[in-house]
């Protein structure tokens, strides 16, 4: 295969990669916004205007010496019972990431009595983000920034194209 064949192969790989990439990207939510996972935040209000989809992420930021992040069932959520959590997401750093990789309602609380003060949030995860055409009809409260849009629509396909070009070059040698 000559040099022109390698260039054609790289161009075809770029087009294939661009066509195969999904438009919707996972979103990472900082629980509580700029206040984080702490006292004095109404997490029900924080979550009510957000849509959580499969493969999104929750990022809990808190004082690691006082709070924690526990996933509990609905009954324990309502009663602020933390004796038998379904999962303890606390890593000890106060920066815990929770993948929303199951379509269900997640119930998170902070133990050590903080749940009774309101440190709890229910997150309903839906199956998948709406297709791009439907998403553009709904005005988002947090539009994608240009760098974010550029990264998902240009940068990732460019990486695939560069890798394909490299492979084509190695085949020539």
C-alpha positions, 0 to 999 in steps of 0.5 A, a space after each residue: 500500500 502506497 502513501 496515498 493508500 495510507 492517507 485514504 485509510 486514515 481519512 476513512 478511519 476519521 470519518 468512521 470515528 466521527 460517525 460512531 461517536 455519540 452526541 450525548 456525553 456523560 455529565 459530572 454533577 458536583 452534588 450541592 453545586 458550589 457549596 458541595 456536600 455540607 450542612 445548610 443545603 437543600 439537596 431536594 431543591 438542588 436535584 429537582 431541575 436536573 436530569 440524571 442519565 445512565 453513565 452520568 457521575 456524581 461528585 461529592 465534595 465535603 469535609 472528610 473529617 466530619 461527613 461521609 457518603 452512604 448509599 441506602 435504601 428508600 426506607 433508610 433514606 426516609 428514616 436517616 438510618 445508616 446502620 446497614 448502607 448498601 454502599 459506603 462511597 466514602 474514600 477518606 479524601 472527601 472527594 468521592 465519585 459515584 458512577 450512575 451506571 444503573 437505571 434506578 433511584 439512588 438514595 444518598 445520606 451522610 451519617 454521623 447525624 448529618 442526615 437529620 440536618 438535611 444531608 440526603 439526596 435522592 437521584 433518579 437515573 433515567 435510561 439515556 439522554 434524549 437524542 440531540 434533536 430533542 435536546 436542542 428543542 429544550 433550553 438547558 440551564 447550563 449550556 455546553 461551553 465552546 471548549 467542551 463542545 469542541 473537545 467532544 466533536 473535534 478532539 476525540 475524532 482527531 485522536 482516532 484519526 491520528 492513531 489511524 494515521 500512525 498505524 497506516 504509517 507503520 504499515 508502510 515501514 
